[in-house]
Amino acid sequence: MFGYNKPVRTLKFDNKKIGLTPKELNVLKPLGTPQKIQDFVTAIPQNFEPDGDTCMSVREVLTKRRAHCIEGALVAALAFWVHGKPPLLMDVKASDEDDDHVVALFRENGCWGAISKGNHAYTRYRDPVYRTLRELAMSYFHEYYNPAGKKTLRSYSRPLDLSCYGPDVWMTGEGAWEI
């Protein structure tokens, strides 16, 4: 899904270069913990894409007040970045019979956790207890199945550091399809 993964070397968050509005920053600043970020992402209504496929930027999500998994992951990644943590995503890849799932990654005490916007509670938040990304990805395996009941999780990506992309690509522009 992400194409070429650049190595993780997060740039420092600098709103002067990014251009979030004061209102957008005021929404993200209170989200100082993973649980607050997850609660915020969960509270955003589901984007059922009534007008066709979307991949909205963070600004579009905050304006339209709806998101699906990658859109919610982008919001979570930006909230982490505002608070000094790297804005990382991971693609949990499914077979052709199902959709991939994208999560925002974070680390605490050397262990990985994830923030997620999903149709089901069991594809959402993961506590930071996983020593490797493989362990984290495998935590989704038993719960990741299509409507026919077939387990469809197949692989996962390396972390994608969103700080390597311009703000118009995923934060402030129209659409985040490049991600």
GIWOTA-V614865 format. One record per backbone hydrogen bond with DSSP energy under -1.0 kcal/mol. NH is the residue of the N-H (numbers start at 0). CO is the residue of the C=O. If there is no record, write none. Layout:
nh:NH co:CO
nh:NH co:CO
This chain:
nh:16 co:13
nh:17 co:13
nh:18 co:14
nh:24 co:20
nh:25 co:21
nh:26 co:22
nh:27 co:23
nh:28 co:24
nh:30 co:27
nh:31 co:29
nh:36 co:32
nh:37 co:33
nh:38 co:34
nh:39 co:35
nh:40 co:36
nh:41 co:37
nh:42 co:38
nh:46 co:66
nh:51 co:48
nh:57 co:169
nh:58 co:170
nh:60 co:56
nh:61 co:57
nh:62 co:58
nh:63 co:59
nh:64 co:60
nh:66 co:44
nh:71 co:67
nh:72 co:68
nh:73 co:69
nh:74 co:70
nh:75 co:71
nh:76 co:72
nh:77 co:73
nh:78 co:74
nh:79 co:75
nh:80 co:76
nh:81 co:77
nh:82 co:78
nh:83 co:80
nh:84 co:79
nh:87 co:85
nh:88 co:159
nh:89 co:102
nh:91 co:100
nh:92 co:154
nh:94 co:151
nh:97 co:94
nh:100 co:91
nh:102 co:89
nh:103 co:114
nh:104 co:87
nh:105 co:112
nh:107 co:110
nh:110 co:107
nh:111 co:129
nh:112 co:105
nh:113 co:125
nh:114 co:103
nh:122 co:119
nh:123 co:120
nh:125 co:113
nh:128 co:126
nh:129 co:111
nh:135 co:131
nh:136 co:132
nh:137 co:133
nh:138 co:134
nh:139 co:136
nh:140 co:137
nh:143 co:140
nh:144 co:142
nh:145 co:149
nh:148 co:145
nh:151 co:143
nh:153 co:92
nh:154 co:92
nh:156 co:90
nh:159 co:88
nh:161 co:86
nh:163 co:160
nh:164 co:161
nh:168 co:165
nh:170 co:166
nh:171 co:166
nh:175 co:54
nh:178 co:175
